[in-house]
Amino acid sequence: MLAGTDRVAVDAVAIAILRSLGTTDAVSSGSIWQLEQIQRAVELGLGASSAEQIELVTADSASQTMADQIRQLLTI
């Protein structure tokens, strides 16, 4: 489950999840933060502008492991 109050953060994390699962061809295509839609949302002030502004909260160790993988993808 993914939930949040920051629309940009939720979108960025969702993209990272898709990349981690191999469901997109964009795994090695660069930073999530360079994607046109994410850049535009940041320009409009709709939410987070970097991975450092995103807090991933988990309930168990398995979720924490996935969150660690997601964090790496967010910082590329």
C-alpha positions in Angstrom: 0.0 0.0 0.0 1.2 3.5 -0.9 -0.3 6.5 0.7 0.8 10.1 1.3 -0.3 13.7 1.3 2.5 14.9 -1.1 1.4 14.2 -4.7 4.9 14.4 -6.1 6.3 12.1 -3.5 3.6 9.5 -4.1 4.2 9.7 -7.8 8.0 9.5 -7.4 7.8 6.5 -5.1 5.3 4.8 -7.4 7.7 5.1 -10.3 10.5 3.7 -8.1 8.3 0.8 -7.2 7.6 0.1 -10.9 11.3 0.3 -11.7 12.2 -2.1 -8.8 9.7 -4.6 -10.1 11.0 -4.3 -13.7 7.7 -3.3 -15.1 9.1 -0.3 -17.0 11.9 0.0 -19.5 13.1 3.0 -17.6 15.1 1.2 -15.0 18.4 2.7 -16.2 17.0 5.7 -18.0 18.1 8.2 -15.3 16.7 10.0 -12.4 13.1 10.0 -11.5 13.5 13.7 -10.7 14.4 14.4 -14.4 11.1 13.0 -15.7 9.1 15.7 -17.4 5.9 15.3 -15.4 7.8 15.2 -12.1 9.9 18.3 -13.0 6.7 20.2 -13.9 5.0 19.2 -10.7 8.0 20.4 -8.7 8.0 23.7 -10.7 4.4 24.2 -9.8 5.2 23.6 -6.1 3.0 20.6 -5.8 5.3 18.6 -3.5 8.7 17.2 -2.9 11.6 18.2 -5.1 14.1 15.5 -4.0 14.4 12.1 -2.4 15.6 13.7 0.8 12.2 15.3 1.3 10.4 11.9 1.3 9.9 9.8 4.4 9.1 6.1 3.8 7.3 4.6 6.8 7.1 0.9 7.1 5.4 -1.6 9.5 7.8 -4.6 9.4 11.3 -5.7 8.3 10.2 -7.0 4.9 8.7 -3.6 4.2 11.8 -1.8 5.4 13.9 -3.9 3.0 11.7 -2.8 0.1 11.8 0.8 1.3 15.6 0.7 1.3 15.5 -0.5 -2.3 13.0 2.2 -3.2 15.1 4.9 -1.5 18.1 3.9 -3.7 16.0 4.3 -6.8 14.8 7.7 -5.7 18.3 9.0 -5.2 19.7 8.0 -8.6 
